[in-house]
């Protein structure tokens, strides 16, 4: 008599929480329907941090059988793929709306920023996740999302640069202790581009050509303001990405070994945040330490790491703080210094 094998894959109702990531695309749309173009900014940077505080954190590791199920769960991949048409449609609709002059200048700027928050928040986050996967379709969709925000060189630099050099002075995407965001930004933009060019020039030239082709197509279809919208939302998306990069490793450093190499990256070299809501919206990007330990692990299976330092709040609260260096230093510098002091 044979026993029935344990099922280690398949959808569970609790997995539906990751569908919240898809709702990010709705914020600019709702703002337009209401005629309140600040709506998306208020949702992302006010409502979500408040709800994070109310709903709380989830720092419990998954049991082994649940971890196995999550690692084999096809629904997680479905969520990533489902975002792609939403981003493509959002950018095309936004280009049409701005290009035909339907908004006055102030509303057009706010609307462009709100679309950039969506394409930078969910869009680049999902592109990052897809870019770590082996299936060619996933990598193709990652490239599509990235060229739609004019940052197509991100994958080659992130996978082959950042993950190798994280938390060292050689990594432009790792923020140094005492370095304000506005000093970090030009360094990471220039350094990441230069290293991507060094690693694979074709992975820089082809995505940029694709981005320019998209901009030209939108301009021919909807006019010059559509081109301004396209590059405007891309600039906001990239700004948000680099703000998150700034947060994820701020002030954390790997030690040099006697032979001149750096110690292996550990969970201690990435800041984690376990807020339930923002982790669903950002497909567990805030469980960042485990991502560096296991880059190919599906986002739903990423685990809390006891060794990782903890942020005081999720990314939606920390990003505005990062843009104000004096407040950032007041909150984060004492935390970095405590990490370097032995516990009494």
N, C-alpha and C positions, 0 to 999 in steps of 0.2 A: 504494500500500500504506500503510494508516494505522497509526500506532503506537498501542498501547494506552495510554489516559490513566493517569497515576499516581494511585493511590488515596490520598486524603488524609483518609479518615475510616474509622471502624470500630473494633471492639474488638481490642485486643492483650492478650496474657496478662498483661503487666506492669501493665495497668490494674486488675487484680483486687486490687491492694494497697489500693485505696481502699474495698474492702468491709470492711476493718478498722474503718472508722468505725461500721459497723452493729453490731459486736461490743460497743461501749460499753454498749448497752442490756442486755447479758447480765450485767454485773457485779453489779447489785443482785439479779438473779434467782439467780445462783450463791451470793451471800452469804446469801440467804434459805434456799436448799436446804442449805447447809452449817451454817446456824445461826450464822454468823459475820458480824455485820452491819457490821463494820469492813472487810470484804473489799474493797469498792469503793474506799474511801479508800486502802487499801494498794496496790491496783493502780494507781490514777491517780497517786498522789503518791510512791510508792516504786518499784514495779516498772517502770513506764514510764520514769521518769528513768534508772534503772539500765540498762534495755535501750537507751535512747537513747544512753547513753555507750558501750555495747558495740557496737551496730550502726553508730553513726557518722552522719555527715552526707552530704548530697548537694547540693553547691553548683554542679553542672555545668549550664550552660544547655542547653536542648534544641536540636538541629539544626533548621534551618528546616522540613524536611519533617515532622519529628516534632511541631513546634509547630503546624503546620497541621492535622495529624491530631487532636491533642488539642483544638484549638479547635472542631473539627467532630464530636467523638466523642459520640454519644448515650448511651453507657454512663455517662458522668459524671453526666448528668442522672438516669438511672435510680437511681443510688446515693442521690442526694438525695431522690427521691420515695419510695424504699424505707424511708427512716428514719421517715417520717410515721406509718404505722400502728404502728411499734414504740414511738414515744413516746406515742401515744394509748393503746395497750394497756398500756404500763408504768404510766401515771398511773392508768388505770381499775383495774388490778389492785392497785396500791399503795393506792388509796383503799379498795377492798374489804377488803384485808388489815388495814389499820390501823383502818378504820371498824368492823369486827366485833370488835375487841379481841383479835386473835390474838397480838399482841406486847405484852411488858411495856413500860413507859415508856422505859427506856434503849434497848432494841432498836428501838422505834418511832422514836425520834429519830435513831438511826444509819441505820436503813432510809430514813427520809425524806431525810436528807442524801445518802445514796448515790443515790437516785433523782434528787435535785436536781443531783448531779454529772453524771449522764448527760444530763438535760434541759438543763443549762447548758453542758456540754462539747460533746457532739455536737449537741444539739437547737438551741440558739441559734446555734451556728456554722453549721449547715445552713440555719436560717431566714435568717441573714444572707446566705448565698450565694444562696438562692432570691429574696430580696428585691431583689437587684440585677438580676434577669433580667426580660426583656420579656414573655414569655408570661403571660397572665392566670392560668393554672393554677399556675405557679410562685409568683406573688405571693399567690394565695389560700392555698396550702399554707404559705408563710412566715407569713402572718397566723395561720393555725391553730396552728402551732407556738408563736408568740409569745403568743397569748392563753392557751395552756395553761400558760404560766409567768407570766401576769399582767404582761407587758411589751410589750403590743401597739403602744405608741407608738414603739417602737425604730426601726422602718423609716423613718418620716418624718423623725425627728430624725437618724438615721444618714446617710441618703442625701442629704438636703437641708441638713443642719446640719453634722455632723461632717466630711463629705467636702469641704465648702466652707471650714470654719474650722479644719481640723486644724492642730495645732502653732502655735496662736495663743492669746493670753489669752482670746479670746472663746469658745473651744471648751471646754465643761465636761468633755468626754471625753478631753482631752489633759492629762496630768499634768505639773505644773510641777517644775522642779528643786528638790529639797529638800522637796517636799510628800509627806508620808507617806500611805500608802494610806487610813488611817482618817480623815484630813483630806480626802482626795480624794473618798471615797465619798459623804458627804452633799452635797458640791458638785456632783458629776456627776449624782446622782439628781435633785436639785432642778433643776439647770440644764438637764438634758436634757428633763425633763418640761415645764418652763416654755417652752423653745424649741419643743418639739413642739406645745404648746398654741397658741403664737403662729403657727406655720406652718400648722396645720390642726386646728382643734378637733374636727372629726368623726373624725379619725384618732386622737384620744385617747379620746373618749367612746365610740365604737362598740366598740373593743377592750376597754375596761374593762367595758362592759356585757356583752360576751361572756364575759369571765373570771368575772364575778359569776354569770352564768347557769350556767356550768360548775360553779362551786363550789356553787350552790344545788341543781343536779341531783345532784351527788355526795352532798350532805348528805341530800337526800330519799331517795336510794337506799341509802346505807350509814351514815348517822348523822353526828353533829357532828364526830367525830374524823376522818372522811374530809375534811371541810372544812379542818380543821387541817393534815392531810397535804397537801392541795392547795396551800395558801398557804405551807406550810413548804418543800416542794420548790421552789416558785417563788422563795422568798427565797434559797435556796441557789444556784439557777440564776442569778439576777440578780447575786448576790455574785460568782459565778465570772466572769460576763460583765464586770462592772466591774473585777475584778482584771486581766483580760486587757486591757481598755481602758487601764488604768493602765500596764501593761507596754509596750504597743505604741508609745507616743510619749513616754515619760517623759523629761523634760528637754530635748526637742528643740523648737526654735523657728524659725519663719520670720521673716526680717528684714523690717523696714518699708522701703519704697521712699520716695524723696523726695516723691512725691505723696500719701503717707499710706497707700497700699495695701500689702498684704503681697506678698512675692515668691510666685511660683507654687510649689505643693508639688512637691517632688522626692523621689527615693528616700532622700535624706539625712534626711527627716523622719519615718521610721518604722524601728523596730528589726526586724530579720529574725532568724529562726532556721531552720536547715536540717536539723535532726535528722530522719532518715528515718522512724522509727516514729511519733513524735508528729505529724509532718506528714501521714501517712496517716490517723491517727485524727482529726485536725482538718481534713481535706480542704484542706491547704495554707494554712490561715489564717496560719501562721507566715511564709509568703512575703508579708509584709504590705506591703512597699514597692511591689511590682508591682501589688498590689491597688489601692493608691491611685493609681497611674499609669494603670491600666486597670481601673476598677471592674466593667465588664461582662465581662471575660475569664473564661472558665470556670476553676474552681479548679485543674484538672489542668494547665492551660497556664500558670499563673503561674510566672514566672522569677526566679531569684536576681538580685539587683541589687548590683553591685560597690560602688556609692556608698552603699548602706545600711549603717548601723552594725549590728553583730552582737551578739546576746545571747550570754552564756556558755553557755546551755543552752536547751532547749525550754520551752514554757509549763508543762508538768506539774511541772517543777522550779522555775520562776520564780514561779508563783502562790503556793506556800507562803512563798517568800522575800519576796514583796511584802507578805504579811500581817504580817511582822515588820520594821517600818521600820528599826531600827538595822542589822540584817543587810543589808537591801536597800540602804541608803545606803552601807554598806561595800563592797558589790560593784559597785553601779551608778554612784555619784557619780564615782569616778575615771574611769570610761569616758566619762561625759558631758563631764567637764572635758578629757579628751584630745581630744575631737572639736572643741573650740573653740580648741585650740592648733595652730598651723601645724607641719607635720612638718619637722624640721630637715634 
